[in-house]
Amino acid sequence: MTKASLTKRLQQAATAFRLGQEGRGNGLYREIIDDIQQLIQTSPHQAEYLPLLSRLLQAQQRHDWLDIADTLEYEITALIQHQEECQ
């Protein structure tokens, strides 16, 4: 997994959720969560991901696909890009 491919999948999942394609969005979401877990293990910024992952879980429990889409596309993407700039 590269950060560029993860960022692309974040955008694809967000788009799917916004278009009401929950099945496609959830499939991508599962892959993304696995990749984020791997990323967290090697990141010195682990603590920054935890509130976002918690927010995603809460949104998923509420079936709030738009909140998931926004968190994936804007907040997690921004965090990944910020970390790349810091390296």
N, C-alpha and C positions, 0 to 999 in steps of 0.2 A: 504494500500500500504506500503510495506517495501522498504527500499533502495535497498536491494538485488534483489527484484523482478523488481524494476524500472531499475536497471542496466542491468538485463537480457533482459528486453524488449527493452532497448536502443540498445543492441547488435543485437537483432532479427530484429529490424526495419532497422538498418544500413545494415545488411546482405540482407534484402529484397530489399532495394533501390539499392544496388550494383548489385544484380542479375536481376534488371529490373522489379521486382515485385512491381510496383508502388501502386497497389490497396492494397496489404497486408501491404506495408510500410506505406502508408497513414493512414490505419486503426490503426496501432500501434502508429503512430505519434500523432494522435488525442488523444489517451489514455495517451500517454507520456506527452503531453502538459498539459492536465488536472492534472496529478499527479505532474508535476513540479510546476504548479500554487499553488497547495496545499502545496508543500514543501517550496516554497518561502514565504508563509504566516507565516511559523513557523521558518524560518531561519534567523539568524543574518547576513547572507551573501547575502541578497537580491540583493544588487547592483552588485554582481558578475554575477548573472544570466541574467541581463538585456541586456548586449551586445550580449550574446549568443542567446537569444531569438530573438533579432533584426536580427542577422545574419541568423538564421533559417528562419525567415519570408522573408527576402530578397532572400535567396536561393530558397524558395518555389515559390516566384513570378517569378523567372527565370527558374523554373523547373530544378534546378541544384541538382539532386538527390544525386550525389556524395558528394557535399558540405554538404548537410543535413546529409548524412551517416557519414561523418568524424566528423562533429560537435557533433552529437549524441554519437557516439562511443568513441571518444577520448576526446573531451573537456568537455562535460557535465558529462560523466562518471568520468573523473578525478576530476572535481569540487565536485561531490557528495562524492567521496572517500576521498578527502582532508578534506571536512567538517566532515566526520565521524572520521577522525584521530584527528581533533581539539576538538572534544567533550569529 
